[in-house]
Amino acid sequence: MSRTILRSSAVVAAAVFAVGLAGCSATPDGPAAGGSSEGSANITSLVQADGVTPYDDVLKSLGAPTVPADATVCYVTRTLSNEYWSFVADGVEKRAKELGMKSQIFAVNDESSITEQLDKAKSALNQNCSILLASPISATGLDSVFSEALAKGVPVAVLNDAKGTLPGVVYSGPDSLTTGESAADFISEKLPNGGDVAMVEGDPGSSNALNRGQGFKNGLEKHTNLKLVASQTANWDQTKAQDIATAMLTANPDIKAFYVQNDGMAFGVATAIERAGKTGQILLVGTDGIPQAKKEIQNGNLTATVSQKPGVEGAAGVDAGLWLLAGKQVPAWIEVPAFVIDSENVSQYATGMP
């Protein structure tokens, strides 16, 4: 199996091998070739609207999925210049290869390419993908394509970001509210006497950014000796994060900790802290757990990261689509919990991502 990355020449070119083949629609009795107006109702009825179950439990309950003939899974992701999304794509490809099916990856140029991502999603669906996976930049930006896919009997799963409310769409990933709250809990543990804290946010249109931010604030409500003195969006941009953190440190010189909503931005904040001469004096907690973040923890430039499991998220999305094609009921949320990596356990996760 191979990986097809559809993106402009501005991004490093990748080899293109896989060709989408005919999709399948699900019925309560199992998969059937071709789509129909009944596909949406069939798929939606199989997705348990209020279900939240850890991936390992779903896999144990439903067993390894079967693959229809000529099945292809398509993943519409965000920019692969953000290493995290590359790991999700790798998880999709690896699971598809294990199961003996084809995969295609459709990536965009940057984190703000909402229109480009919509075009990629339309292209994926037009290539008769059997399963459509996506990590939407905007929470509702791909809903029109998701609705069309479901109407054709094509299962849809969102991986990690932009957990939406469209019936029939499965979500594979962590609870971002819990992710943000975990950061607040960690900071509270490290600062028993409390103090001023700041937050650097992602794109305000991103579900991950909104929920991580709200989760962090929820955590601070439990730890009343921590005071949020500054919070501003850097739109997932490392340079912007550095500039914002520099301004925050100037305006609030007593900041004791930063929570940053992804690791890339955390690297920018680390530079701001270093230039202020406060490396090691200010706690810095990122999010995602990408390999460079773990190196920065080992080097003492990053205190911790709330790590996610992109490979597992990708695998769970593939499995969810196949289970639905087989007519099996699937929870609307397949949970893949995040966890904190710091100096005490970073050696256990020296390379790659789970």
Order of alpha helices (4+ residues) and beta strands (2+ residues): beta-beta-beta-alpha-beta-alpha-beta-alpha-beta-alpha-beta-alpha-beta-beta-alpha-beta-alpha-beta-alpha-beta-alpha-beta-alpha-beta-alpha-beta-beta
